[in-house]
Amino acid sequence: MKYTTIFFDLDDTLIDTALNSKQVLEEVYTDYMINKYYPNFSDFFQKYQSINLHLWDQYEQNLISKEELKKGRFQQALRDFTSITTEQSLEMNNDFMGRVSNKKNIIEGVEGILEYLQPKYCLYIISNGFLEVQDKKIKNAGLDSYFKDVFLSDHVGKNKPHPLIFNYALKEANTTTKDCIMIGDNINTDIIGAKNLGIDQIWFNPKDITDTNSIAPTYTVKTLHDIKAIL
C-alpha cells in the first residue's frame, strides 16, 4: 500500500457547506427582514456569494483577518441600502455560523468512501474553517468517528495553501510527504498547497472545473466513489 495517511478537506469535500449555507441564508433573509432591501432572495444570495467568495479568497491568502471576513460579508452585502454597525454585522454572522454548524447535509458518497478507507488508512482533516464551528459541524454531520484528528488553520495562524498548516498536520499525524495524500475540492488551497510540499493530491472536482492554471493534480475524481479506483 503506497499511502498510510489521508488528509481530507472538510467544506464542500465532505460536508455540503454550499447547500447548508444557502439554506441558512434563506432563514437569515427572512428573520432579519432583508427582503426590505432585496425583494428577491436570489438577488441577495448572488450579492452575498460574490462578497463572501472574495473575502474568503483574501483570507486564504492571509490578506485579511478572520474578524474582517466575519464582519465584512453581511456589512458589505447590505451597505448599498443601510448602514449596519460592526456589532450588528458580527451578531448576524455569529447567528449564521451557528445555524450552519447545525445543518447535516453532506456530500453524496461521503459515508461510503469513509467506511471504505477507514480500515486501511489513518484519516485526518485539514481545514481553513473556523475553530468555533468546525468540530460542531463534523459531529452534527456524523463524521467525527472516522477521523483521528482535525487540523485547523486557526491552530497555526496560517491558511491552506501555506506550508505551515501542512507541516503542522504532517508532524501531528507522524507521517511524511511520501506516505500521505491530500483530498480536496479547492485547487488553489488543497491541491496547490499539498503539491508545493511534495504531497500527492486527489482533486475532487464534481463540477468538472477546468484546470486553467495547469496545476495537473496527481489524480482528479468527479465523485467520492471514484476514489476507490485510486486507494
URUR-V156453 format. One record per pair of residues at least 4 apart in sequence whose C-alpha atoms are under 7 Angstrom apart, sorted by the first residue. I is the first residue (numbers start at 1). J is the second residue. Records with the same first field share a line. If there is no record, write none. Layout:
I=J / J
This chain:
2=179
3=179 / 180 / 181
4=121 / 122 / 179 / 180
5=121 / 122 / 123 / 179 / 180 / 181
6=121 / 122 / 123 / 124 / 180 / 181 / 182
7=123 / 124 / 125 / 126 / 181 / 182 / 183
8=124 / 125 / 126 / 182 / 183 / 184
9=13 / 125 / 126 / 127 / 183 / 184
10=14 / 15 / 125 / 127
11=15 / 16 / 17
12=16 / 17 / 18 / 107 / 185
13=107 / 184 / 185
14=106 / 107 / 110
15=105 / 106 / 107
16=20 / 105 / 106 / 107
17=21
18=22
19=23
20=24 / 100 / 103 / 105
21=25 / 100
22=26
23=27
24=28 / 96 / 99 / 100
25=29
26=30
27=31
28=32
29=33 / 34 / 35
30=34 / 35
34=38
35=39 / 40
37=81
38=43 / 44
40=44
41=45
42=46
43=47
44=48
45=49
46=50
47=51 / 77
48=52 / 73 / 77
49=53
50=54
51=55 / 73 / 77
52=56 / 73
53=57
54=58
55=59 / 69
56=60
57=61
58=62 / 63 / 64
59=63 / 64 / 65 / 66
60=159 / 160
64=68
65=69
66=70
67=71
68=72
69=73
70=90 / 93
71=75 / 86 / 89 / 90 / 93
72=76
73=77
74=78 / 89
75=79 / 84 / 89
78=82
79=83
84=88 / 89
85=89
86=90
87=91
88=92
89=93
90=94
91=95
92=96
93=97
94=98
95=99
96=100
97=101
98=102
99=103
101=133 / 136 / 137
102=137 / 140
104=140 / 141
105=141
106=110 / 141
109=113 / 224 / 225
110=114 / 224
111=115
112=116
113=117 / 224 / 225
114=118 / 146
117=121
118=122 / 123 / 146
122=148
123=146 / 147 / 148
124=147 / 148 / 149 / 150
125=149 / 150 / 151
126=150 / 151 / 152
127=151 / 152 / 153
128=152 / 153 / 159 / 160
129=134 / 152
130=134 / 154
131=152 / 154
133=137
134=138
135=139
136=140
137=141
138=142 / 143 / 144
139=143 / 144
151=155 / 169
153=157 / 158 / 159 / 165
156=165
158=162 / 164 / 165
159=165
160=165 / 189 / 190 / 193
161=189 / 190 / 192 / 193
162=193
163=167 / 193 / 197
164=168
165=169
166=170
167=171
168=172
169=173
170=174 / 175 / 176
171=175
175=179
176=180
177=198 / 199
178=199
180=199
181=199 / 200 / 201
182=194 / 199 / 200 / 201 / 202
183=201 / 202 / 203 / 204
184=190 / 191 / 202 / 203 / 204
185=203 / 204 / 205
186=190 / 191
187=191 / 192 / 203
188=192
189=193
190=194
191=195 / 201 / 203 / 217
192=196
193=197
194=198 / 199 / 200 / 201
195=199 / 200 / 201
200=218
201=217 / 218 / 219
202=217 / 218 / 219 / 220 / 221
203=217 / 219 / 220 / 221
204=220 / 221 / 222 / 223
205=209 / 220 / 221 / 222
206=222 / 223
208=222
211=215
221=226 / 227
222=226
227=231
